[in-house]
Amino acid sequence: MIACDLTAPAPAGPPPGPAVEWRVSPGLVDYADAVAEMEARAAAIREGTAPELVWLLEHPPVITAGTSAPAEELLAPDLFPVHRSGRGGRHTYHGPGQRVGYVMLDLNARGRDVRCYVAKLERWLIASLGRLGVAARTAEGRIGIWTDEPAIDGIGGGEAKIGAIGVRVRRWVTLHGFSINVAPDLSHFGAIVPCGIAEHGVTSLDRLGANSGMPALDEALHAEFPNFLWSLSQVR
């Protein structure tokens, strides 16, 4: 039986296994171009000709439809380009001011348990947001990363989604990954029912008053990444 311990602390020192390349792309990266590059890199990882990669970027406004996305949850189909995606999940919006992370890891070497991988990915994002003063969490029965936001001028408040997760695993190499809202135009999420959850809103670091720009989030993600790798190494 494979264990998925989410509470074990990371040992001191660098995580086991080969080094993972860390890439941050400036500007906006076309979604279709990014997916093509990601898939090529994942194939090279499987063949042993390229190292694993975490790729952080931003996209122009785009809607992606996962493998479980129903047509009725696309509320404004002509507002932004729509791309079918091989990742799991439903509809997700990507755009400027949102950090997208594509995570390409070889689970043959890091624990062949997809559910455990997703759970540990969630913990990585929660710990990273914690470094920025945001108390984030998962929610039973709901996909993504959640937090509480105050009402502003009597609008909003309550639980809101700050991060989305959608992954695919092909021959035990991971593709796609996550997005975290730093300072996107939140009105753009009105084009979809985000991840199929209509009863809760969407928030961002900017709306929460975290005063944390993209470089601060990237630094937090990088600082927590060794703990994430250590936790994967403990999957048995």
Protein Blocks (a to p, Z undefined) as FASTA:
>chain_A
ZZddfkbccdedjdedjdddddddehjddfklmmmmmmmmmmmmmnopaccddddddddd
dddddfklcfklmmblmlpccdddfbecddddddehiacddddddfklnopafklmmmmm
mmmmmmmmmmnopacdddehiacjddddddeehigeijddfbdcddddeehiaeejidcd
fbdcfklmmmpcehhiakbccddfklnonopafklmmmmmmmmmmmmmmmmmmpZZ
